[in-house]
Amino acid sequence: MEWIKDYWWIVLIILIGMFISGMKELRRVDVKKYLKDKPELPPHRDNNAEWDNDDDWPKKK
């Protein structure tokens, strides 16, 4: 880890480059096109779905 003290500026330049590249890629995303062509999600099923039918409470008359 001694080398990081000498070459911290190279690590900083690499991180800044990654950040700038990420920003450029995010600018290319067309949100309206994505929302228009978005696939439908399947209905959500929770883990307790099979227990929902088994009601242990007494039934009211």
Residue frames as a rotation matrix with the C-alpha (Angstrom) as fourth column:
MET 1
0.565 0.825 0.000 0.00
0.825 -0.565 0.000 0.00
0.000 0.000 -1.000 0.00
GLU 2
-0.061 -0.681 -0.729 3.03
0.467 -0.666 0.582 2.24
-0.882 -0.305 0.359 -0.06
TRP 3
-0.770 -0.261 0.583 2.60
0.632 -0.183 0.753 2.77
-0.090 0.948 0.305 -3.79
ILE 4
0.217 0.934 0.284 -0.81
0.921 -0.292 0.259 4.41
0.325 0.206 -0.923 -3.23
LYS 5
0.466 -0.134 -0.875 0.89
0.498 -0.778 0.384 7.26
-0.732 -0.614 -0.296 -1.37
ASP 6
-0.565 -0.784 -0.256 3.08
0.167 -0.413 0.895 7.93
-0.808 0.463 0.364 -4.40
TYR 7
-0.975 0.166 0.144 0.47
0.145 -0.008 0.989 7.39
0.166 0.986 -0.016 -7.14
TRP 8
-0.447 0.859 -0.249 -2.77
0.520 0.024 -0.854 8.60
-0.728 -0.511 -0.457 -5.54
TRP 9
-0.273 0.328 -0.905 -3.31
-0.546 -0.827 -0.135 11.05
-0.792 0.457 0.404 -8.39
ILE 10
-0.869 -0.018 -0.494 -3.44
-0.441 0.480 0.758 8.22
0.224 0.877 -0.425 -10.95
VAL 11
-0.740 0.647 -0.185 -6.16
0.670 0.682 -0.293 6.49
-0.064 -0.341 -0.938 -8.93
LEU 12
-0.271 0.631 -0.727 -8.02
0.169 -0.712 -0.681 9.82
-0.948 -0.308 0.086 -8.74
ILE 13
-0.562 0.020 -0.827 -7.80
-0.747 -0.442 0.497 10.32
-0.356 0.897 0.263 -12.52
ILE 14
-0.936 0.225 -0.269 -9.14
0.061 0.860 0.507 6.80
0.346 0.459 -0.819 -13.13
LEU 15
-0.525 0.777 -0.348 -12.08
0.733 0.205 -0.648 7.36
-0.433 -0.595 -0.677 -10.76
ILE 16
-0.262 0.404 -0.877 -12.93
-0.270 -0.903 -0.335 10.71
-0.927 0.149 0.345 -12.36
GLY 17
-0.782 -0.079 -0.618 -12.78
-0.623 0.106 0.775 9.08
0.004 0.991 -0.132 -15.81
MET 18
-0.845 0.510 -0.160 -15.16
0.504 0.860 0.080 6.35
0.179 -0.013 -0.984 -14.70
PHE 19
-0.325 0.732 -0.599 -17.55
0.480 -0.419 -0.771 8.95
-0.815 -0.538 -0.215 -13.29
ILE 20
-0.382 0.133 -0.914 -17.52
-0.626 -0.765 0.150 11.02
-0.680 0.629 0.376 -16.49
SER 21
-0.922 0.022 -0.387 -18.02
-0.293 0.615 0.732 7.91
0.254 0.788 -0.561 -18.63
GLY 22
-0.678 0.706 -0.203 -21.00
0.713 0.566 -0.414 6.90
-0.177 -0.426 -0.887 -16.48
MET 23
-0.229 0.580 -0.782 -22.55
0.045 -0.796 -0.604 10.34
-0.972 -0.173 0.156 -16.84
LYS 24
-0.642 -0.053 -0.765 -22.18
-0.724 -0.286 0.627 10.18
-0.252 0.957 0.145 -20.64
GLU 25
-0.925 0.298 -0.234 -23.89
0.175 0.883 0.435 6.79
0.337 0.361 -0.870 -20.75
LEU 26
-0.469 0.790 -0.394 -26.74
0.693 0.053 -0.719 7.99
-0.547 -0.610 -0.573 -18.55
ARG 27
-0.381 0.303 -0.874 -27.34
-0.415 -0.900 -0.131 10.95
-0.826 0.313 0.469 -20.87
ARG 28
-0.855 -0.010 -0.518 -27.83
-0.499 0.284 0.819 8.54
0.139 0.959 -0.248 -23.76
VAL 29
-0.796 0.606 -0.004 -30.75
0.570 0.746 -0.345 6.79
-0.206 -0.276 -0.939 -22.04
ASP 30
-0.723 0.659 0.209 -34.12
-0.361 -0.618 0.699 7.81
0.589 0.430 0.684 -23.48
VAL 31
-0.903 0.348 0.250 -36.54
-0.153 0.281 -0.947 7.56
-0.400 -0.894 -0.200 -20.59
LYS 32
-0.059 0.953 -0.298 -39.69
-0.827 -0.214 -0.520 8.08
-0.559 0.215 0.800 -22.67
LYS 33
-0.003 -0.003 -1.000 -38.73
-0.813 0.582 0.001 5.30
0.582 0.813 -0.004 -25.08
TYR 34
-0.902 -0.358 -0.242 -37.95
-0.144 0.776 -0.613 2.96
0.408 -0.518 -0.752 -22.18
LEU 35
-0.693 0.686 0.220 -41.27
-0.316 -0.015 -0.949 3.66
-0.648 -0.727 0.228 -20.47
LYS 36
0.100 0.751 -0.653 -43.16
-0.975 -0.058 -0.217 3.12
-0.201 0.658 0.726 -23.75
ASP 37
0.160 -0.122 -0.980 -41.52
-0.595 0.780 -0.194 -0.27
0.788 0.613 0.052 -24.47
LYS 38
-0.560 -0.397 0.727 -41.34
-0.828 0.246 -0.504 -1.46
0.021 -0.884 -0.466 -20.88
PRO 39
-0.590 0.363 -0.721 -42.40
0.005 0.895 0.446 -5.13
0.807 0.260 -0.530 -20.49
GLU 40
0.389 0.813 0.433 -45.34
-0.598 -0.134 0.790 -5.92
0.700 -0.566 0.434 -18.25
LEU 41
-0.676 -0.599 0.429 -44.42
-0.700 0.340 -0.628 -7.26
0.230 -0.725 -0.649 -14.83
PRO 42
-0.381 0.565 -0.732 -45.98
0.250 0.825 0.507 -10.53
0.890 0.010 -0.455 -13.71
PRO 43
0.582 0.649 0.490 -48.32
-0.313 -0.377 0.871 -10.30
0.751 -0.661 -0.016 -10.72
HIS 44
-0.437 -0.772 0.461 -46.55
-0.707 -0.023 -0.707 -10.31
0.557 -0.635 -0.536 -7.39
ARG 45
0.609 0.544 -0.578 -46.92
-0.025 0.741 0.671 -13.36
0.793 -0.394 0.465 -5.21
ASP 46
0.143 -0.553 0.821 -45.71
-0.934 -0.349 -0.072 -13.15
0.327 -0.756 -0.567 -1.64
ASN 47
-0.732 -0.577 -0.362 -44.24
-0.428 0.803 -0.415 -16.04
0.530 -0.149 -0.835 0.32
ASN 48
-0.833 0.459 0.308 -47.35
-0.163 0.330 -0.930 -16.44
-0.528 -0.825 -0.200 2.43
ALA 49
-0.485 0.685 -0.544 -49.72
-0.859 -0.257 0.443 -16.84
0.164 0.682 0.713 -0.51
GLU 50
-0.423 0.347 -0.837 -50.44
-0.039 0.916 0.400 -20.51
0.905 0.202 -0.373 0.18
TRP 51
-0.815 0.113 -0.568 -51.24
0.578 0.221 -0.785 -19.70
0.037 -0.969 -0.246 3.80
ASP 52
-0.875 0.484 0.000 -53.79
-0.483 -0.874 -0.045 -17.06
-0.022 -0.039 0.999 2.89
ASN 53
-0.207 0.844 -0.495 -56.45
-0.492 0.348 0.798 -19.67
0.845 0.409 0.344 2.09
ASP 54
-0.142 0.097 -0.985 -55.97
0.658 0.753 -0.020 -21.51
0.740 -0.651 -0.171 5.37
ASP 55
-0.166 0.175 0.970 -57.76
-0.484 -0.872 0.074 -19.27
0.859 -0.457 0.230 7.81
ASP 56
-0.654 -0.177 -0.736 -57.34
0.448 0.692 -0.565 -20.36
0.610 -0.699 -0.373 11.43
TRP 57
-0.899 0.359 0.250 -59.73
-0.436 -0.675 -0.595 -17.79
-0.045 -0.644 0.764 12.84
PRO 58
-0.587 0.768 0.258 -63.19
0.564 0.616 -0.549 -18.99
-0.581 -0.177 -0.795 13.83
LYS 59
-0.783 0.356 0.509 -65.88
0.366 -0.397 0.842 -18.06
0.502 0.846 0.180 11.32
LYS 60
-0.833 0.546 -0.090 -68.57
-0.274 -0.549 -0.790 -15.64
-0.480 -0.633 0.606 12.42
LYS 61
-0.616 0.700 0.361 -72.17
0.780 0.604 0.160 -16.65
-0.106 0.380 -0.919 11.90
